[in-house]
Each structure stands twice: as structure tokens, then as C-alpha cells.
Amino acid sequence: MSGLEDLFGLRGATALITGSSRGIGRAIAERMAQAGARVVISSRNQEACDEVAQSIRATGGEAIALACNISTKPELESLVKRTRDAFGKIDVLVCNAAVNPHFGPTQEIPDSAFEKVLDNNIRSNHWLCQLVIPEMAERRSGSVLIVSSVGGLKGSSTLGTYGLSKAADMALARNLAVEWGPRNVRVNCIAPGLVRTDFARALWENPEIYQQTVQRYPLRRIGEPDEIAGTAIFLASPAGSFVTGQTIVVDGGATIT
């Protein structure tokens, strides 16, 4: 391999990526496959996962599709087991799947929606890390990426509970980095700004919200899913081998203005 392939390559690695049938998760999976990783595509919809895995295989990558409801621990346990059965190990874990069932003040969020956000955006990541990191520690090699959000860095009158969960993910990464760093397992967060995904469609499809948002961005535009994938490659590959416990903001400069 060339020097850059050595630095940013993932050849021989297995990457398990939740929420990877679309949006940011799909972009990360596709780019990791191009970097040489064997990727596991996972979301709740098996058909959607199959489509992405087939697309990756059609372009020369190696991928399998394993549907999973991340809010259910037995399904996460099965996901991890099936990944190991297929590929023998997990070198890279990307906790990307998340939900946001409420848009409005936290005063008005129903208990059921509040619990759903915490279950899917925090507890499922905790469970996955519990299931996967010990194996990485045994090999003294592994990288965990949690896709957080700039919502975890600031307040919001409409996305408060979502932001709360994403701030917790940043704290989770820091604590796991401290716990597992001595065994050479790295844990980091990526905090995207507004990105053109189905998940954020309610924000970027609204002309008023879109204009209010991009006028504060130095780049004067929102991001694309593929622009998050490069940061994921960096953190998962040897290029990021001395980075742990960090939250890397990828937001077009929104948080500096």
C-alpha cells in the first residue's frame, strides 16, 4: 500500500455501523468499505440494509446486512454475535443510529418521547460499547465512534432533549476513553451541524429555518453526509491513533459564530 493508504486505510478491519441504511451512517459505511473495511450495515429495516450492502458489494466492497432495533438489548447482543460469526471480530464500532420524536420545548415533551430519546441515543450506545469494547481491549486495538451533534454543545428551544442526549454521548465517549485507553481502545465523538439527511429533513426543507441556519454558517451552506464520513475515516484509521476522548465538530463553522 502507498503511504496514504497505510495512514488512512482500513484494510482487514471489520466495521459495525448502526443506522447505516441512509444518511450519515450510509456515507460512513460506503467510505469505510472503500478504505478496505468489511462493513456491517444495520438499521431496523432489513430491506433497506440489503440495498446498501448490495450497492457496496457491486462496487467491489465487502458488506453484509443485519437488521437490528437498537433500543432492544437482546437484538444488540444478536447483532454483535452475528457480526462476529460473519467476520470473526469487530475493529471499528460506529454508534450512529438515533431518534428525535419531538420538535418543541422540553416542557411539552411527552414522557414516552423523552424515554425513547434517552433509550435510543444514550443507552443503546452504552450497551453496544459494553458488548464490543472488551473484545477490542483483549487485542489492544479498537476504535469507537459515536455520532453526536452540535446540539449537544448549545441550548435549543425546539431540540432540547435531543441535545441533552447528544451531550451525554460526548460524556460517554470521554469516560470510556479514560477507562479503556490503557488497553489501546480509542473512543471519540463526531458532532455534525445541519446535514442534508432524511433525519434532518424538517430543518433543511423549511426555507425559513434553512436561511436562518445558513446565514450563521461561515460556509453559508449545510453539510452533506459524505462530508462527515472523512472525519470517521480519520478517527477509525491509523491516522487518528493518538486521538481519544474528543468531540470533533463538523459544522461548516456554525459553532464559532
N, C-alpha and C positions, 0 to 999 in steps of 0.2 A: 504493500500500500504506500501511497505517497505520504508526505509529512502531514498534510491537512487531513487525510483520511485517518491517519493514526490519531490525530488530535480530536477530531470531531466524529470519528466513526463509531458505530455500534455493532460491528460485525461479530456474530456469535452470541450476542446478548438477547435475552428474552424480555420483552416489554409488555406489561399488562396495563391497559389503558381503559379506565371506566368512562362512560359517556362518550364513546368514540365512534358512534354511528353517524355523527354530524358535527358541524361547527368546529370549535377549537379542538375537541378531542379527536375528531377525524383528521384534521390537519396535522396534529402531532403524530398520530399513528402512521399516516402516509409518509411523513418526512422521516420518522424513525425507521420505517421499512426501507426507505431509500438509503438510509445510513447503514443498512445491513442488519438491523434487528429483526428477529422473529416477533411479530406483534400479535397480541390478543385483542380483538375488537369486542367490546362489551357494552351493551345497553339493555334496556328492558325488552326491546323488540328484536326477536331473532332474525326476522326477515331483513330488517334494516342492517343488522350486523353482517349478515351473509352478503349483502350487496357490497359493503365496504371491503370485506375480506376478499371477495372475488375480484374487485377492482384492483386491489393491491397485488394479488397473485397474477392478474393479467398483465401487469407491468413488470413482472419479474421478482416481486417481493414474496415474502413468506408470511402468511397470516391465517389465523383461524378465528371463527366467530362463536362467542359463548355468551348467550343472553343471561342477564342477572338483574334482579331487583336489589339495589344496594341497601335498601332500608331493612332487609331481612338477613340476619346473621347466618342462618343455615345456607342461604343462597350464596353469600360471600364465601363461606367455607367451601362450598361446592365449586365456585369459580376458581378459587386458588388451587384446589385439588386437581381440577380438570386441566388447568394451565400446566401444573407440574407433570401430570400424566402425559400431556402432549409434548412438552419441551424440556422437562426434567428440572427446571429451575426458573427463578424469576430474578432478573438482574435489575430491572427498572420497573418501578410502580408509579403510575400516574393516576392520582386521585382527581379526576376531572368532573365526574357527574355531580350535578347539584340541582336544586329546585328553588323556585321563588313563587309560591302560590298567592302572594299578597302584594298589592301595589297600593300604598297608602300609609297613613300614620300608624305607628306601633300601638297607639291607644285603641285602634279599631281592629287589630288582627285577631281572628278567632283563635281559641286555644288549639284547635286541631291543626290550623295552618302553622302556628308557632312551633308546635311539636314536630310537624313534618319538616320544617326548615332545619331544626336542630338535628333531627334524626338523619336526614339525608346529607346535610352539608358538614356536619361535625362527627357524629357518632359513627357513621359508616366509614369515614376516613380513619378514625381511631381503630375500628375493628380491622380494617384492611392492613393497617400498619402492624397491629398485633399479630396478624396471621402471616405476614410476609417478612417483616424485618428480621426475626430471629434466624431465618434461613440465610439471609444476606450476611448477618453477623458471623455465622459459622464459617462462611467463605471469606470473611473480612473484605467484602466488596458488595456495594449496592448503592443505588440512588433512588430516593423517593421524591416525587414532585407533587405538590398539592396546588391545584389551580384555585387560587383565591380570587380577590378582586380589589380594585381601588376603593370599593365600597367599604372595605374593612379598615380604611385609613381615615375616613371622614364621616361626618354625620349626614343624614338624609331625612327629609320629611316624608318620603314615599317608600324607601327601601331600607328602613332601619333594621328590621330583623334579619334580612339578608346580609346587611353589612355586619351585624353582630356575629353572624355565623362565620363570615369570612375573616373577621378579626380573630376569632377563635382558631381558625385554621392556621393563621400566622403564628399564634402562640403554640399550637400543637407542633408545628414544624420546629420552632426554636427548642422546645423541650425535648423532642425526640432527637434532635441534633446533639444535644448535650448528653442524653442517655446513651446513644449508640455511636457517637463519634469515636470513642476509644476502640470500637470494633470496625472502624473504617466504613460505616454506613452514613451517607450524607442525606439530609432531609432539607428541602427548600420549598419555598412558595413562589409562584408566579402570580402577579396581581395585574390582570389586564384592565384597561379602561373600557370604554364602549367599543364593542367589536360587532361587526356585521354577521350575526348569527341568528338562528330562529329563536334562541333563548332570549335574546335582547330585542327581538323584533318590535315589541311595543314601544321601545325607546327610539330606535332609529327610523322606524316607519312614520312616526309622528313628526311632521315638518317643524312644528313649533319647538318640540323637545330637541330635535336634531340640531336646529340652528342655535338654540340656547347652549347646547353642548359644544359644538364645534367652534363656536366663536371664542371659547375659552381655551381651546387646544392650540398650542403654537403651530402645529402642523395643519390646523384648520380642516381636519377630516377625522373620521373614526377609523378604527383598525380593521384589518381583515384577518380571518382565522390563521392564515399561513404566517402572519407576522408574529404570532405567539409561538409558533412551532420552533422557530430558530432558537429562542431562549430555552425551550425544553431540550433541544438537542445539545446545547451548550452545557446545561446542568446535568444531563444524563451521561455525557461523554467524558473522556479523559480531560478535555479542555476545562471542565468545571471541577476537577478533582480536589481543589483546595477551597471550594465554596460550600458552606453548610450553615444551616440555621437562618438563611437570608430570605427576604421577600424582594424579588426583583420586579419592579414596576414597569409595565409595558403599556403606556397610555397616551402616546403622542404628546407628552409633556403636560397633560391636564393637571396633575397634582402640583406642578411648580408655579401655576398662575393663580 
